[in-house]
Amino acid sequence: MQKSLDAPKEALIGGTWRPLERRFPVVSPATLEVVAEVADAGPQEAEEALEEAVRAQRDWARATAYERSGVLRRWFELILRHEEALARLMALEMGKPLKEGRAEVRYAAGFVEWYAEEAKRVHGEIVPSQFPHKRLLVRYEPVGPVYGITPWNFPAAMVTRKVAPALAAGCSFVLKPAEESPLTALYLAWLFLEAGGPPGVFQVLPTSDPVAVSRPFLEDERIRKLTFTGSTEVGLRLYQEAAKTLKRVSLELGGGAPVLVFADADLGRAVEETLRAKFRNAGESCVAANRIFVEAPIAETFAQAYAERAKALRVGDPLSEETDIGPLVNEQALRKVQSHVEDALSRGATLVAGGEATGLFFTPTVLLGVKPDSLLFREETFGPVAPLSVFQGEEEALRYANAFPVGLAAYVFTRDLSRAFRVAEALEYGIVGVNDGVPSTPQAPFGGVKRSGLGREGGRWGLQEYLEVKYISMGL
């Protein structure tokens, strides 16, 4: 397949593609070749984009809900029309297999479609007054200009999940995409302009120096909202900086999801859904199954069936239609995966499948008997490694699952309806998939508790993150 690249490579400031002498390379993790040289924005471009966002905010906030909805609707349609181009971009810049890329584009477009509709449903309220001469009105208004930072692992969906609700609410948005995957974000911004998006409403600043570019937005009080998806460590630092100007903050941070497979589960379904939860996007997902606990009576049977399915996954060129598992994003990611596997084996775990690296490719790996003190259970691996451990009974399973400081997603497999409710309610996580390995969908809330972040994305909850409440008391 031809590996040519046709996508914007400049910073988008206002409504203009800004060519810059400073460039940085985007490297394919599959071939280690440079696929593009992208504009490298700095503090000066950040200041310009900030001023443009403040200017654009006024008119965009005054636009009718139907006008904003129309732009989003046209954007949604264009994203679907360019599904193949976006999927190829993701395969080139961060190694996502084509078939997964297509699915992500549809998922990403789903957020735009949903918020195109929700833009028309930001309803005000009238609150009854105890005084006959007063009318108490509640109005929902855009929070103001937004600065967003997105990760590399879902280069399309992480953009639309943040940008679409912000635009629907009437906020302007400046995006700093990940250094590894700026091309998808730039392509989406181009489609936004093609859809009739006004200049300055949605801007993109690719950069190799995220700290310098972020600083003006964090320090300026006119930027009223920060939204970030990434590591807990970086999220905490951004939270501290945003507090200095009392910005509204949404943080979607580390995961490390547990899976609880009970002996009464539908074994075939549990294997297939856990396979999806673990190996989708090569395990480079914040909701990826990171710790798999299986009840003792079925532990060996589950491990054998799971290993056979993992071995059948095809590792290879992300531009190939047959590929299930692409490369890890960079050398640092590979080293982390390797160190986690070596640590587990040194503590007595058994290698059931995989464990081999070629370049940045790592074969789907299954380990049985992983000890609770292993790195695989204490850290988020972010790779195609499935650590299995055994539990005895419901109480022990919940104790294992809730022992971790993070709380984004968890998965439960059981055919006992009472247990499904008990366990789902007892798990200290923001998302619980019961017999469902991929629960995320645009109309539902996505987010975690504890050290997995603040706020929610998706559904009406995602829109609320970009709205302020104004109370008007009117005396007649």
Residue pairs with C-beta under 8 A, 6 or more apart in sequence:
1 319
1 320
3 35
3 92
3 319
5 35
5 36
5 89
5 92
5 183
6 85
7 36
7 85
7 89
7 183
7 186
7 187
7 190
8 17
8 183
8 186
8 187
8 189
8 190
9 36
9 37
9 38
9 39
9 183
9 186
10 17
10 18
10 19
10 20
10 38
10 39
10 186
11 17
11 18
11 20
11 39
11 41
11 45
11 49
11 204
11 205
11 206
12 18
12 186
12 189
12 190
12 193
12 202
12 203
12 204
12 205
13 45
13 48
13 49
13 52
13 203
13 205
14 48
14 49
14 52
14 56
14 199
14 200
14 203
15 193
15 198
15 199
15 200
16 199
18 39
18 45
19 39
20 39
20 40
20 41
20 45
22 39
22 40
22 42
23 37
23 38
23 39
23 40
24 37
24 38
24 40
24 179
24 206
24 207
24 208
25 34
25 36
25 37
25 38
26 34
26 35
26 36
26 37
26 38
26 93
26 180
26 181
26 182
26 183
27 33
27 34
27 35
28 34
28 35
28 92
28 93
28 95
29 94
29 95
29 326
29 327
29 328
29 329
29 330
29 360
30 91
30 95
30 317
30 318
30 319
30 326
30 327
30 359
30 360
30 361
32 359
32 360
35 92
35 93
35 183
36 93
36 183
38 182
38 183
38 186
38 206
39 206
40 206
40 207
40 208
40 209
41 49
41 205
41 206
41 207
41 213
42 207
42 209
42 212
42 213
43 212
43 213
43 215
43 216
45 205
45 213
46 205
46 212
46 213
46 214
46 215
46 216
46 217
47 216
49 174
49 203
49 205
50 145
50 174
50 216
50 217
50 220
50 222
50 223
52 199
52 200
52 203
53 145
53 172
53 173
53 174
53 200
53 203
53 223
54 145
54 172
54 222
55 200
56 172
56 198
56 199
56 200
56 201
57 142
57 144
57 145
57 171
57 172
59 198
60 68
60 142
60 167
60 170
60 171
60 172
60 198
60 201
61 141
61 142
61 170
61 171
63 170
65 119
65 120
65 122
66 120
68 119
68 167
68 168
68 170
69 116
69 117
69 119
69 120
69 168
70 116
70 196
71 167
71 192
71 195
71 196
71 197
71 198
72 112
72 113
72 115
72 116
72 119
72 164
72 167
72 168
72 195
73 113
73 116
74 195
74 196
75 112
75 116
75 191
75 192
75 195
75 197
76 109
76 112
76 113
76 116
77 195
78 191
78 194
78 195
79 86
79 105
79 108
79 109
79 112
79 156
79 160
79 188
79 191
80 105
80 106
80 109
82 105
82 187
82 191
83 102
83 105
83 106
83 109
84 102
85 187
86 101
86 105
86 108
86 156
86 184
86 187
86 188
87 96
87 98
87 101
87 102
87 104
87 105
88 98
88 101
88 319
89 155
89 183
89 184
89 187
90 96
90 101
90 104
90 155
90 156
90 181
90 184
91 97
91 98
91 101
91 318
91 319
91 326
92 183
92 318
92 319
93 155
93 180
93 181
93 182
93 183
93 184
94 152
94 153
94 155
94 180
94 181
94 329
95 282
95 318
95 326
95 327
95 328
95 329
95 360
96 104
96 281
96 318
96 326
97 318
97 320
97 323
97 324
97 325
97 326
98 318
98 319
98 320
98 321
98 323
99 321
99 323
100 280
100 281
101 318
104 154
104 156
104 157
105 156
107 156
107 157
107 440
107 442
108 154
108 156
108 157
108 159
108 160
108 161
108 188
109 160
110 441
110 442
111 157
111 160
111 161
111 164
111 165
111 442
111 458
112 160
112 164
113 442
114 164
114 442
114 443
114 458
114 459
115 164
115 165
115 167
115 168
115 462
115 463
116 164
116 168
118 165
118 168
118 460
118 463
119 167
119 168
119 169
121 460
122 140
122 168
122 169
122 463
122 467
123 140
124 137
124 138
124 139
124 140
125 137
125 138
126 135
126 136
126 137
126 138
127 136
127 137
127 138
128 136
129 135
129 136
133 475
133 476
134 473
134 474
134 475
134 476
135 473
135 474
135 476
136 471
136 472
136 473
136 474
137 471
137 472
137 473
137 474
138 469
138 470
138 471
138 472
139 469
139 470
139 471
139 472
140 467
140 468
140 469
140 470
141 170
141 467
141 468
141 470
142 169
142 170
142 171
142 466
142 467
142 468
143 169
143 171
143 224
143 225
143 248
143 466
143 467
143 468
144 171
144 222
144 223
144 224
144 225
145 171
145 172
145 173
145 174
145 222
145 223
145 224
145 225
146 162
146 166
146 171
146 172
146 173
146 174
146 223
146 224
146 225
146 226
146 227
146 466
147 173
147 174
147 176
147 214
147 217
147 218
147 223
147 225
147 226
147 227
148 162
148 163
148 166
148 173
148 174
148 175
148 176
148 226
148 227
148 228
149 175
149 176
149 210
149 214
149 226
149 227
149 228
149 229
149 230
149 238
150 158
150 159
150 162
150 175
150 176
150 177
150 178
150 185
150 229
151 158
151 178
151 229
151 230
152 178
152 179
152 180
152 181
152 329
153 281
153 284
153 285
153 286
153 329
153 382
154 281
154 285
155 177
155 178
155 181
155 183
155 184
155 185
156 184
156 188
158 229
159 175
159 177
159 184
159 185
159 188
160 188
161 442
161 446
161 457
161 458
161 462
162 173
162 175
162 227
162 229
162 250
162 457
163 173
163 175
163 188
163 202
165 457
165 462
165 463
165 465
165 466
166 172
166 173
166 225
166 227
166 466
167 173
167 197
167 201
167 202
168 463
168 466
169 463
169 466
169 467
171 225
171 466
172 200
172 201
172 202
172 203
173 201
173 202
173 203
174 203
174 204
174 205
174 217
174 223
175 185
175 189
175 202
175 203
175 204
175 205
176 205
176 206
176 207
176 210
176 213
176 214
177 184
177 185
177 186
177 204
177 206
179 206
179 207
179 208
179 210
180 329
180 330
182 204
182 206
185 204
185 206
186 204
186 206
189 202
189 203
189 204
192 201
192 202
193 199
205 213
207 213
214 238
217 223
217 226
218 226
218 238
218 241
218 242
218 244
218 245
218 247
219 241
219 244
219 245
220 245
221 245
223 245
223 247
224 247
224 248
225 247
225 248
225 249
225 250
225 465
225 466
226 238
226 242
226 247
226 248
226 249
226 250
227 249
227 250
227 251
227 455
227 465
228 234
228 235
228 238
228 249
228 250
228 251
228 252
229 251
229 252
229 253
229 286
230 252
230 253
231 253
231 254
232 253
232 254
232 406
232 451
232 452
232 453
235 251
235 253
235 453
238 249
238 251
239 249
239 251
239 454
242 249
248 465
249 454
249 455
250 447
250 453
250 454
250 455
250 456
250 457
250 465
251 453
251 454
251 455
252 286
252 408
252 446
252 447
252 448
252 452
252 453
252 455
252 457
253 286
253 406
253 408
253 448
253 451
253 452
253 453
254 286
254 380
254 406
254 408
254 451
254 452
255 285
255 286
255 287
255 288
255 290
255 380
255 406
255 408
255 409
255 448
255 452
256 290
256 291
256 379
256 380
256 404
256 406
256 408
257 277
257 287
257 288
257 289
257 290
257 291
257 408
257 409
257 410
257 411
257 429
258 289
258 290
258 291
258 292
258 293
258 400
258 401
258 404
258 410
258 411
259 274
259 277
259 278
259 289
259 291
259 292
259 293
259 410
259 411
259 412
259 413
260 293
260 391
260 397
260 398
260 401
260 410
260 411
260 412
260 413
260 414
260 423
261 270
261 274
261 292
261 293
261 294
261 295
261 298
261 302
261 413
262 295
262 394
262 397
262 412
262 413
262 414
262 416
262 419
263 295
263 296
263 297
263 298
264 414
264 415
264 416
264 419
265 298
265 413
265 414
265 415
265 435
266 413
266 415
266 435
267 298
267 301
267 302
267 305
268 305
269 413
269 435
270 302
270 413
270 435
271 302
271 305
271 306
271 309
272 309
272 437
273 411
273 413
273 433
273 435
273 436
273 437
273 438
274 289
274 292
274 306
274 386
274 411
274 413
274 437
275 306
275 309
275 310
275 313
275 437
276 437
276 438
277 287
277 288
277 289
277 411
277 433
277 437
277 438
278 288
278 289
278 292
278 384
278 386
279 310
279 313
279 324
279 325
279 364
279 384
279 386
280 288
280 438
281 288
282 325
282 326
282 327
282 328
282 362
282 383
282 384
283 381
283 382
283 383
283 384
283 385
284 328
284 329
284 333
284 382
284 383
285 382
286 380
286 408
286 409
287 408
287 409
287 431
287 440
288 382
289 386
289 411
289 437
290 376
290 377
290 380
290 381
290 387
291 376
291 377
291 387
291 389
291 400
291 401
291 404
292 386
292 387
292 388
292 389
293 388
293 389
293 390
293 391
293 397
293 400
293 401
294 302
294 303
294 388
294 389
294 390
294 391
295 390
295 391
295 392
295 393
295 397
296 390
296 391
296 392
299 368
299 388
299 390
300 368
302 388
303 352
303 366
303 368
303 388
304 352
306 366
306 386
306 388
307 352
307 353
307 366
308 353
310 353
310 354
310 364
310 365
310 366
310 386
311 353
311 354
311 364
313 324
313 325
313 364
314 322
314 323
314 324
314 325
315 323
315 324
315 325
315 326
315 361
315 363
315 364
316 322
316 323
316 325
316 326
316 361
317 323
317 326
318 326
318 327
325 361
325 363
325 364
325 384
326 361
327 359
327 360
327 361
328 334
328 337
328 360
328 361
328 362
328 383
329 360
330 360
331 360
333 360
333 382
333 383
334 357
334 360
334 362
334 383
336 381
336 382
336 383
337 362
337 381
337 382
337 383
337 384
337 385
338 357
338 362
339 375
340 374
340 375
340 376
340 379
340 381
340 383
340 385
341 351
341 355
341 365
341 367
341 376
341 385
343 374
343 375
343 376
344 367
344 370
344 371
344 374
344 375
344 376
344 387
345 351
345 367
347 370
347 371
347 373
347 374
348 369
348 371
349 367
349 368
349 369
349 370
349 371
349 374
349 387
350 367
350 368
350 369
351 365
351 366
351 367
352 366
352 367
352 368
352 388
353 363
353 364
353 365
353 366
354 362
354 363
354 364
354 365
354 366
354 384
354 385
355 363
355 365
356 362
356 363
357 363
362 383
362 384
362 385
363 384
364 384
364 386
365 384
365 385
365 386
366 386
366 388
367 376
367 385
367 386
367 387
367 388
368 388
369 388
369 389
369 390
370 376
370 377
370 387
370 388
370 389
371 377
371 389
372 389
372 400
374 387
375 381
376 385
376 387
377 387
377 389
380 406
381 387
389 400
391 397
391 400
394 419
394 422
394 423
397 423
398 423
398 426
398 427
401 410
401 427
401 428
401 429
402 426
402 427
402 428
405 450
405 451
406 448
406 450
406 451
406 452
407 428
407 429
407 430
407 448
407 449
407 450
407 451
407 452
408 429
408 430
408 431
408 447
408 448
408 452
408 453
409 429
409 430
409 431
409 432
409 433
409 439
409 448
410 427
410 429
410 431
410 432
410 433
411 432
411 433
411 434
411 436
411 437
412 420
412 423
412 424
412 427
412 432
412 433
412 434
412 435
413 434
413 435
414 420
414 423
414 434
414 435
420 434
420 435
424 432
424 434
428 449
428 450
429 448
429 449
429 452
430 445
430 446
430 447
430 448
430 449
430 452
430 456
431 439
431 440
431 446
431 447
431 448
432 439
433 439
440 446
440 458
441 458
442 458
442 459
443 458
443 459
444 458
444 459
445 456
445 457
445 458
445 459
445 461
445 462
446 456
446 457
446 458
446 462
447 453
447 454
447 455
447 456
447 457
447 461
455 465
456 462
456 465
457 465
